Amino acid sequence: MDFTDRTEAGRRLAAALTGAGTLAQDAVVVALPRGGVPVAVEVAAALDAPLDVCVIRKVGVPGQPEVAMGAVGEDGTRVVNQTVVDAAGVTPEQFAAVEAHERAELARRAAAYREGREPVPLAGRTVVVVDDGVATGSTALAACRLVRARGAARVVLAVPVAPYDWTSRLAGAADAFVAVHTPSQFLAVGEFYRDFRQVEDAEVLTALERAGRSRPVVVGEHELAFPTGPAAIAVPEHPVGVVLFAHGSGSGRGSPRNRRVAARLHREGLATVLFDLLTPHEAEDRRKVFDPGLLGGRLSEATRTVRRHPPLTGLPFGYFGASTGAAAALWAAAERDAEPGAVVSRGGRPDLARARLPLVTAPTLLIVGGADQEVVELNRQARSELRCESALQIVPGAGHLFEEPGALEAVADLAAQWFARHLAAGRQGGDRARH
């Protein structure tokens, strides 16, 4: 199982991390430069988390620099792999000479990468340490020690590929370990990448600069109480609109997929509201899961509550519906006093709201996986009954849950563009009306 390149590996690692459900909302992603940075960029974007670097240098065996006999890091962190040192017959003087050389290079790179910026504060937070792979584990161990020394409350070590026994080798280094691939036959990290070219310093600097620019400043992360449970609200600094997520199975608030899409919407200046349309007990009743009137009515009630919430008052709003939640979104959008600015359906069942489709006036985007043929046809039929602006986007090769590499990212991009286009236009119109 190979990765095309570090970017694709990062997307697959992000999917594994969100699926594991081990991360707190205040997570920080820390990359090991240089190779770990392109991987970490994708992880940080998917988690909507700040990105920083943890500068570590491998201390290689003299004459075999690719074989790590230890590692050194910022703040004086030092790891010695005594097994390798003894096997290679390295003397203390030889180790000290290589270490001194690597520390000089470490200082140069740390200064270049940070460009005078202070490191992202880690105290009390969950820190995800990311590299492009683990071989001996010396650099990963040094990185974990470094972030713990900086006050990390919890450390998650995450890589696209590692040997099958990596967790036992690094036991105690991190609180959790996540890898996409753990092969039994392992020679080097590079053998699992089709493109494993060296990452240059300029690429690291560009990635860090872009990550800093694209991360939204969140001025409000809090909850509202709904009859079905709490709603998680995230509000960027200058929101242009708000999107309510509707999921028919009752897993809207806790869905890793919804959180990944929400993170992408935040980068467009869109606030998000994640909540459950059903209580856990109700979600066990399949009749309620497929009842668009019940789900749509609850979405309408939630919308009224959200629009009265001070940070969101006056903002144009839209609905993002998944599965039977798409029917709920369209049902609610057809209410006379609704007036949403846009609707997006992901792998949805708009056919369940067939009776109300001709009444929907909000621009509606239907997104379906190409491999989900039955649902593709249902969405085609539903679109033919819409009388509003609409579009059908098929993600090639994707199944119903969009678990394939890059599939959910395609959904998030399509949704972000649709909402940004229609809700931003609604905000501008509202601003003109107020003036």
Sequence and secondary structure as in RCSB ss.txt:
>XXXX:A:sequence
MDFTDRTEAGRRLAAALTGAGTLAQDAVVVALPRGGVPVAVEVAAALDAPLDVCVIRKVGVPGQPEVAMGAVGED
GTRVVNQTVVDAAGVTPEQFAAVEAHERAELARRAAAYREGREPVPLAGRTVVVVDDGVATGSTALAACRLVRAR
GAARVVLAVPVAPYDWTSRLAGAADAFVAVHTPSQFLAVGEFYRDFRQVEDAEVLTALERAGRSRPVVVGEHELA
FPTGPAAIAVPEHPVGVVLFAHGSGSGRGSPRNRRVAARLHREGLATVLFDLLTPHEAEDRRKVFDPGLLGGRLS
EATRTVRRHPPLTGLPFGYFGASTGAAAALWAAAERDAEPGAVVSRGGRPDLARARLPLVTAPTLLIVGGADQEV
VELNRQARSELRCESALQIVPGAGHLFEEPGALEAVADLAAQWFARHLAAGRQGGDRARH
>XXXX:A:secstr
  BSSHHHHHHHHHHHHHHHT   TT EEEE TTTHHHHHHHHHHHHT  EEE  EEEEEETTEEEEEEEEEEGG
G EEE HHHHHHHT  HHHHHHHHHHHHHHHHHHHHHHHTT      TTSEEEEE S  SS HHHHHHHHHHHHT
T SEEEEEEEE  TTHHHHTTTT SEEEEEE  SS S GGGGBS      HHHHHHHHHHHHHHS  EEEEEEEE
ETTEEEEEEEESS SEEEEEEETTS TTT HHHHHHHHHHHTTTEEEEE  SS HHHHT HHHHT HHHHHHHHH
HHHHHHHHSGGGTT  EEEEEETHHHHHHHHHHTSTTT  SEEEEES  GGGGGGGGGG  S EEEEEETT HHH
HHHHHHHHHH  SSEEEEEETT  TT  STTHHHHHHHHHHHHHHHHHHHHHHHHHHHH 
